[in-house]
Amino acid sequence: QVQLVESGGGLVQSGGSLRLSCAASGSFFGIATMGWYRQSPGKERELVATITTGGRTNYADPVKGRFTISRDNAKNTVVLQMNSLKPDDTAVYYCNAAIVRRASVDDYWGQGTQVTVSS
């Protein structure tokens, strides 16, 4: 069984910072791409940022220059540092990981953590 456990959400004022963490646990060979997605009420889940095993990153345009994604392959963790937060960043943030096992690569999701940015 694979689990992704997120932490670090909360309430912050506009212009502030938050740091989200996600740790993967369970039985698997490794993790390919890890990432963060978010979903606001009435909207579809959208990409925030991804990072490959080798450290190549990809960011959604609205967060470029403000958010930084990083990972620790040895600890199976991924972190999203969010700076200069805006009210539009308010959403539930989900961790995603492509889990590599013997005969498959499957997507797993965390339970989500709420980020609320007040104006």
N, C-alpha and C positions, 0 to 999 in steps of 0.2 A: 504494500500500500504506500502510495506517495502522497505526501502532504506539503503544501506551501502555506507558511504562516507569516502573515504580514504584521507590521507594527509601525507606529509613528504618526498616524493621522491625528487630526485634531482641529481646533479653531485658531485662526491666526488673523491678524489685521492685514489689510492690503499693504503690500510692500515687505511683508515679513517672510520668514523662511520656515520650512519644515523638511524633515528628513524621513523618508519611508524606507523600511527594511523588509526584506523577505528572505526566509530561510526554507530550503527544500530538505525534506528528510524522507527516508524510506529505502527501499531496495531498488537500485538502478545502477547502470554502468557509468552514466554521466549525464550532463545537461548540455544541450546545444544552445540555441538562442534563448535568452531570458529577456523579459521586458515588463513594461508597465502600461496598462490601459486604464481608461477612466470612462465613467458613465454618469451623465447628469440626468435629472428627471425629464422624461419625455424625449430623450435623445438616445441614439444608438451608442454602444460601446465604441470608443475610438482609441487609436494608438497614441501613446504618449512618447515612449522611447523604447528602443531595443538595443541589446548588446550581444555580440557573438562570443563564443568561447575565446577567440583570439583578441577580443576587445574592440572590434569594429562597432561603432555606434550609429544609430539612426534616430532622428528626432522629428516629431511633428512640428510643422512650421510655427504654431502658436507658442511653443515652449522653447524654441531655439534661443540660445544665449541666456536663458534663465534657469533651465533644469540641466542637471548632469546625472547620467546613469553610470554606475560602476558595478563591478562584480568581483567576488573572491571565489575562484574556481575550487580551491582547496576546501572551502567551507560551504560551498553550494549556496551562496548568498548573493543577492542583488540589492543595490541601494539606489534610491532616487533622491538626490538633493535638489530641493525646489527653493529657488530664491526669487525675490521680486514678485511675490505671488499677487495675483489679481482676483477679483470676485469671479471672473469667468473661469478660474481654475477650480472652483467649487464642484466637487463630484465625489463619487465613490471610486477609489483607485484600486485596481486589481493587479496583482502580480501574475505573470505567466511564465511558464517554463516548458521547453521542449525536452521531455525526459527520454533518455536513450536507454532502452532495455534490450534483452537478448535479440529479439526479432522485431522490434518496433520502435518508433519514435512517436510519442503521444504528447499532446498538449495538456497541461494541467494548470488549474487556476487557484489562486488563493480565495479567501472568503470575502475580501474587500475591506478597505479601511476608508472611513469618511474623512474628507478634507473640506473644511469650510473656511472661506476667506471673506471676511467682513469688510465693507467699504468704509 
